Amino acid sequence: MSAAKPATTKAHILRAKLKELVARGVDGEKDSAARKLARLEAAFDFTAPNPDGGDLFVDTPGASSVRRGQYARPLDEVFTDGEIAVFVKFAILAAYRVDGTIRDNRDGTFTVSVEAEIPSMKTLNFIGKTLHDAFRALLAAFLKLPGASERDSRMFIRAVYDGALNDEKKPGEKLPERSPAKVSKGRKRSLVNAPGLALHPYTIGLEMGRRVRLCVPVESITGELAEAERIARLN
């Protein structure tokens, strides 16, 4: 019988997701996840470490002990972008089944609270800060790309979220349509037809989100973002 091949990054991430379902799943999903986990571990050798680094939602200290609590407790992070606050809240819900709320502080800031036990808050504060920093830095880097538009910023952030949560589009599924440019009367045609991004904002963001989950430093990810767009323009 041939030895199992070394586990890929994708296999490591899937294994972590299945182990979480086995631990926290309800009804039939726990049994289904256990069967899939057994098949995955039979197909791959997981004795070597993940080749691309850790998994933000699994390997962060305390991640396996995160538990939902009776009361909502605020994260330490102060958010100035309501949409980013929403994505951080839902990332924690998807990763740990810990729900939460968002409060508009009416001063340009937002507070994300999570329904977690007190011992879980240190881990969730770290996760919240990591995601917040990554979303802000990547959005700023995206908007600096030639042809990038504010109209595509929400799609880009959604893609980063999908990549981080392994919730990307299925093969053959149509990518979200980009927002059409608003053209004022009298604008010259040459300006209307100015070149946009060489890559689709969703495609760019999806890969960046995967890198966030693998704990790649955000400075490296922003560099990869600019380089990917540059190479696409050359092809």
Protein Blocks (a to p, Z undefined) as FASTA:
>chain_A
ZZdddddfklmmmmmmmmmmmmmmghjllmmmmmmmmmmmmmpcckbccfkbccfklmpg
hklmgccdfbdcddfbdcfbfklmmmmmmmmmmmnopacddddehnopacddddddfklm
mmmmmmmmmmmmmmmmmmmmmmmpghiafklmmmmmmmmmmmmnopaccehiacdddddd
dddehiafklmmpccdfbdfklmmmmmmmmmmnopafklmmmmmmmmmmmmmmZZ
